[in-house]
Amino acid sequence: MYEILTWEDLNKFKIEDLDRVNGINNSYANLRLFGHKEEDVIVTLFRDRHSWCPYCQKIWLWLEFKRIPYRVKKINMFCYGQKEIWFLDKVRSGKLPAIEFKGQVVTESDNIIAFLENEFGAQGSYITSSHLRETRKLEREIFRSWCNWLCRESFNFIDNSFRKKRLKESISKFDEILSRSESGFVDPAVSNSGDLEPGIGDIIFIPYMERMNASLMYYKGFNIRSNYPSIHTWLTLFEGTNAYRGTQGDFHTHSHDLPPQMGGCFKESNQKQIVFSKAIDTGEGLGNFELNKNYDSKYYARIAIQRVLKHKESLIKVNPYDKEFFEESLRSALTYMITSEVRIPEKLSGKSLRYLKDRISVPRDMPIISARLLRQSLNKIELISDNNEIDEIPLKHRYDQDPINFISN
């Protein structure tokens, strides 16, 4: 009978770490150079540590598409940990994102973009361009209608239908704008290599459209990509860029990080909502609705192995359930992910695997596909356990995601 792989065995499957500084965009980098020298860096981006903040994502994307060298300082959000004192001394409000440029601190995402454009030029159009005025208003309209449907409890069918109708009307306007675009973008920019890529008119939309795509599937059973073909094409164009994929969260992460940030998210129980939310929670995922791109599953499984190996001691330390069984249970799941063979541990802890499965955060921990494969493997071994006790994910906060145990002194 085959045995569960040891950590030494698993170590043979990990891949070399990527070039965080000059390689493709990634959530682990503290410095991005794009081939420049470190002494050329004059911008520091302060963003949230877990990559949950949509406004931080906007600045992050702009810097990546513009290929502006920058440093990264990662700060806690209040919903999962205490703000760093040194950051509060620098930015009294504690607001994210913020940048520091030659000693000057700038906050508020639109102000930051305008400031950076003044220093480095535009990505596509300037954010203050008159032809983007209505587009920016539409982005806020879509945001408000999304919040009204997702984050406010409806007490009757008519009220719920009205809120849904308003959101669909707002999103339809965006789909119509995109349908008239030859490039598929609202505000196409031209890269150094001559390729078309998103401009600021697109970058202002993508953070919340990404979160709407996830949350409406999970809480409402509403599929944006199926209902709005031009938005589907637009999302696919974004997903074809390394700059965007390095910032992109997955459906599981967004569905469960949004409630404490938004003040609550309310489910509309229907058949699609039940099917979608179950697929998201188990780790099965929703395929191309989440990331419309072909991929090599073996490569992404090895990334997942690499990331677990890097943090395995901390993962074992912070897991609150069945600590004496968790280590072997985790190796069993990783063995399945690599070999497709189920090797059951002598003492299996389904609950400890469930705890880890629900706390993989994308892109903080690993890319979407790596997280999907790891969740599926954890779920496969978890289901063999006769312990069906549920570990509830907090709704009012995410202190269970406090990064303190994963940050070296």
N, C-alpha and C positions, 0 to 999 in steps of 0.2 A: 504493500500500500504506500502510495506517495505521502510524503510528510509535508507539513507547512514549511514554506521557505523561511530560512533564518534571515536576520538583518544583513548578515554577510552575503547571503545568496542574493537578496534583493538589491544590495549595493551594486551588483554587477549589471543591473538593468538601468541604472540612472544615467543621465546624459550630462555632458559638460554644461556648466552654467553659461548662459548667454552673455554677450558683451552688453552690460547694462548701460554703459556710458555712451558708446558710439553705435551700438546695434539697434535692433528694432525697439519701438516704444515698449516700455514695461513698467509695472507698478512698483518694482523693487528699487529703482534707481534713485540715488540721492544727488546725482550729477548727470547732466546730458550735454554732450559737447558737439555732436554732429561733425567731428573731424577738426574742430577748433582746439586751441590750447586752453588749459584751465584758467590761465591768467586773463583770458578774453572774457570770462563770465562776469556779467554785471547785473544779472537778474536772478533774484531768489524767489521761488514760488513757495508759498505756505499753503499746503492743501491738507485735507483730512487724511488720516492714516489708513483708513479702510477703503478709500476711493468710493465712498457713498455719496458725497456732496455733488449735486449736478452743476453748481456754479463753479466749483473747483475744476470739474471736468471740462468746462467751457474754456477756461484759461489754459489748462493743460493741453487741450487739443490745439488751441491757437498757436502755442509755442512750438508744438511738435510739427504742425503743418508748415509753419514759417521757418522751422529749423533754427530757432534762436537758442544759443547756448544758455543753460540755466541750472541753478542749483535747486534742490528740493528739500524743504523742511516739512516733516510730517507732524500734524497736530491732531490731538483727539477732538472728536465731536462730543458735546455734552451728553448725547444719548448713550454713549458707551464708555465714557471715562472722563476724568477730570482734565480740564485744559492745563497745559503746561504753564507754570508761573512765568517763565521767561518770555513766553509768547504774549501773555496778558500784560506784561510790562511794556511790550513793543506795540501791541494792538489792544487797547483797553477794553474794547467791546468784545474781543475774542472772536470776531467775525472771520469767517473763511469764505472765499479765498482772500489772500493778501499777497502783494509782491513787495519786494524791497529793491530799489534801483538807485545805486550810488548813494545809499543812506536814506533815501526817501521812501516812505511806506505809503502804499496806495491800497485801498479796500474797495469793495463793491465791484462785481464782475464787469459791468458795462464800463465803469470808470477805468478799470484796469486795462480793458481792451483799448479804449480810446487813448489812454496814456501810452501803451505799447505801440499802437499804430503811429503815434506822433514821433516815436523814437525809431521805429523799424519799418514803417510802411504798412500797407494794408494786406490782408489775405482776402483776395477778391476785392470787395468794396470796403470802404470805411464804414464803421458801425454807425456813424452819424449821417451817412448819406441819405438824402431826401427820398430816393427811390426805395429805401429799406424801411421807411417810417411805417407804412401800412403793414409790412411783413412782420415787423417787431410787435406791432399792436396785435396782430393775429396770433403770434406766439403766446402772448399774455392771455388772450381770449381763450385759446385752447387750454392753457394751464388752468384758468379759473373754472372752465366747464368740466375739466377732468376732476378737479378738487371737489366740485359740487356733487358730482356723481359718486366718486370713490369714497370721499371722506365725510359725507353727511348721511346719516341714517334716514332712509325713506320710510314713512309710516303707512303709505298706501301705494297701490299700483300706479295711480295717475301721477303722483309726485315723482316716482322713480322713472316712469316713462318720459316725463317732461325733461328730467335731467339728462337722461340718455339721449334724447332727441337733440338737446342743445349741444352736447358733445359731438354727436355725429355731424351736425351742421357745421360746427367749427372745424373739425378735421377734414370735412369735405372741401372746405375752402382751400386748405393747404394742399390737398390732393389735386385740386383743380390747377393751382399755381404750378405744381410739379408736372402735371400732364402737358402743359404748354412749353415746357423747357426741353430744348433739343439735347442738352447735356444730361438731364435728369437731376441737376442741382438747381437750387434757388439762385445761387450766387457763385457760379463756377470761378475757380482760380486756376492759374496755370503754374505747375510746379517747375522746378529748375530743369527737369528732364523733358518738359514740354507736355506732360500729361495733365488732364483736367482733374481737379480735386476740389473738395468743398471750400467755399469761402465763408466769411463771417455770417452771411445770411443763412447758411446751412448750420454752422456751428452753434448759433444761438438756439436752434430747434432741437438738435440731436439729444442733449442730455435728458430732457423731459419726454421726448418721443420714445426713447429707449425705456424709460421707466413706465410710461403709459402702456407700451407694448407688453411688458411683463405683468403689471398690476391688473390691467383690465382682463387679461386672460385668466389670471389666478382668482380674482375676486368677483368678476362679472361674467366670465365665459365669453368675452367679446374679443374677437380676433381682428386686430387692425390690419394685419398684412393681407388677410383674405378679402377684406371689404374695400381696401383702398390700394389698387394696383400700382399707382404711381408712387405712393409712400413705400410700398414693398420694394419697388425698384430703387428708390432713394436709399432705403436702409441697406439694401444689398450693395450699393455702390460704396457706402461708408464701410461696410464690413469687408470690402475688398482692400482696404487700406490698413497697413500695419499701425499707422498712427492711431487710428480709431480703435482697433482691436485691443491695443494695449491698455485702453481705458474702459473697455466695455464690461459691464456687469452681466450676470446671468439672471434668468427668471427667478430662481430660488432666492438668490441674494436680495434682489429688489423686492420681491413679494414680502420678505420678512424684515428688511431694514426700513421699509417705508412707514409702517404703523407708528413707531415712536417719533419719527421725523415729521409726519403729517398730522399727528394727533388722532390717528385711528383710520382704518380702512374697513369698509363694510361689504360683506358678501351678498351677492344676489344668487340665491340657490337655484340653479337650473342644471339640466343634464350636461351641457358643455362645461359649465363652471366646475361641476363635480369631477368630470373626466380630466380637465386641464389641471386643476389644482392637485389632484392625486398624482398625475404624471410628474408635476414639478416637485412635489414633496418627496416622492419615492426616489427621485434622481433620474428617472427615465428621461425627463426633459421633453421638450416639444420640437426637437429636430430643427428643421430649416426656418420655423417661425421664430426661433431664438437666434440662430446664426445661419445664414443662407450661404454656406461655403463648404466645398469639399475638404476633407481632412484625412490625415493618416492617423488612425486610432492608436497604432503601436507607438508612434512618436509621442503623442499626447499622454498616453499611459505612462511612458517613461518620465515625462515632465512631472506627472503627479507623484511618481515614486521619488523623484529627486526632492520635491518639496516636502513630502512627508519625512524622508530621511533627515533633511536639514533640521526639522523641528520636532522630531519624534520624542525627545526627552521632555520637552515642554508640553506636547500633546498628551503624553501619559500623565504628567504631573497635574494638569488642570482638569482632566476628565473626572467628574465627581462620582462616577458609577463603577462599581466592581473593578477597582483598580488592579486587583490581583489577576483578573481575567482579561482585561482590556488589551494588554500588549500582544498576547497570542491571538486574540480575536482580530486585532488590527492586521497582524501578519497574514492571517487567513484570508482577509478581504483583499489585501495587496497581492497575495498569491493567486487568487482568482482573477484579478484584473490582468495579471501578466500571463497566466497559463490557461485561463478559462476552465480550470479544474477546481471543483469544490473540495476543499480539504478541511474538515470540521475539527476545531480545537476540542481538547478534552473537556474544558470548561468554557463554554461560550457565553459571552455577555452581549446580548442583542441591544440592551439599553445603552451601553457605553458606545457602541457603534452608531446608534441612532443619534446620540448626543453629538458626535463628531460630524456625522453626515449633515446635520442641521446647522453646523457652524462653519462650514467651508465658505469662505467669502471670496467672490470674484469681482475684480481682478486682483484683490490684495494677495490672495494665496497662490493662485494659478489661473491659467486661461480657462475659458468657458468649457472647452471640450475635455480638458484634463479633469476639471471639477465634475463634469457629467459622468465620466468613466469611473472616477473614484466613488461618487455617490452611488452609482449603480452597483458597484462591487461591495460597498458597505451594506447596501440594502439586501443584496443577494445572501450574504452571510447572516445578517441580522434576522432575516425571515426564518432561518432555521431554528432560531432560539424559541423556546416556549414562553419566554417573558415578553408579553405584549404591552407592558406598561409604557405609557406615553410620556415622553419628556417634553413639556410645554415650552415653546419659544416665547419669551416675554413680549408683551405688546406695548407696555408703557415706556420701556427703556430697552437697551441692549447691553446691560452691564455684564452679561455673560460673554460679550465680545471684547471686554476690556483687554487692551493689548499689553498690559503691564508685564505679564508672564512671558512675553515673547520679545521683549526689548532688552537688549544687553546693556549693561551699565557703561 
